[in-house]
Amino acid sequence: MKAAIVGVTGYTGIELVRLIHQHPSLTLGTLHSHSMHKNSISELYPHLQQLCEQEVEAYDAEKIMENNDLVFFATPSGISKDLVHEFVAKDFPVIDLSGDLRLKDLESYQRWYKKEPTTQEIVDQAVYALPEFSPIKGNLLSNPGCYATAAILSLVPLIQAQLIALDTIILDGKSGLSGAGKQLSDSSHYVTVDENMTMYKLNQHQHIPEIIQYLQSFDADLTTLQFTTSLIPIKRGIFMTLYAKVKEGVTNEQIQQAFDVYQTKPFVRVQSNGRLPELRQVTGTNFCDIGFDLNEENQTLTVVAVIDNLMKGAAGQAIQNFNLWAGLDETCGLTQVPLFP
């Protein structure tokens, strides 16, 4: 099958190029950019020389549908919500990596993203495609956010097993700079970030309603949580720490049993014997590694989840969703060994 990429020149778009290039059942179709479509992709990114020399073209929905079998939107939020209508009208397969189709409530999208939403009909058709727990069906898939992926994978087993007090959930997410995208800003400037750590979007991050919306499908009583996000001076990776009070009598063994749900999930690796994961053990891969420990003195549970924000947090998960949508093995083209050191 051939896949078009819209927004190919961004970090997520280029990661899709890397993954599709080595995928046994998916090939690169047409590549598109709104602002950088006068060169081949290898002229813009010399590391692709002799690997991918395709021209980057202006966006053209009709050409995409004529020459490809599906399209990935690797665009910033606020773009795909207007562009997907043509594809939906013709039932052409779309995997959207932005936040435009994740929130089912249009007012919530407008509040958190500060943009006009798409139509209710479109968001109702979109499937929130978290492959570990969501049925991947239909031709309009909405890829989860990076922070949201790490948070949800940390929480779902605990909520399913009713092990934690819902009103005690605190999530502390730390991200590398590629999560901020390519757009230049003072907050992502080398001088600002190097040897520094900054918290941003306190109580305002757009992944908050996404996390709550999805978790409510497991327990409707969950209505709020505390979520903080910080930038750390690395290129890629998310380090998510969950704190929550366990219910009376809950033991480490029960927590381990809850996380055993991931034994059949190829891209979630639960650490053993109280070991906590490190960021570098998932760099360049589609894995989410999870570890936990319970403080029995105060009944506080700590869970650590690490992902590569460009992989399991974006392009890798999009390919995982493609595999499931296409009826392929879930791991197809995604068995990279982590980069080390």
Secondary structure, 3 states (H helix, E strand, C coil): CEEEEECCCCHHHHHHHHHHHCCCCCEEEEEECCCCCCCEHHHHCHHHCCCCCCEEECCCHHHHHHHCCEEEECCCCCCHHHHHHHHHHCCCCEEECCCCCCCCCHHHHHHHHCCCCCCHHHHHHCEECCCCCCCCCCCEEECCCHHHHHHHHHHHHHHHCCCECHHHCEEEEEECHHHHCCCCCHHHCHHHHCCCCEEECCCCCCHHHHHHHHHCCCCCCCCCCEEEEEECCCCCCEEEEEEEEECCCCCHHHHHHHHHHHHHCCCEEECCCCCCCCHHHCCCCCCEEEEEEEECCCCEEEEEEEECCCHHHHHHHHHHHHHHHCCCCCCCCCCCCCCCC
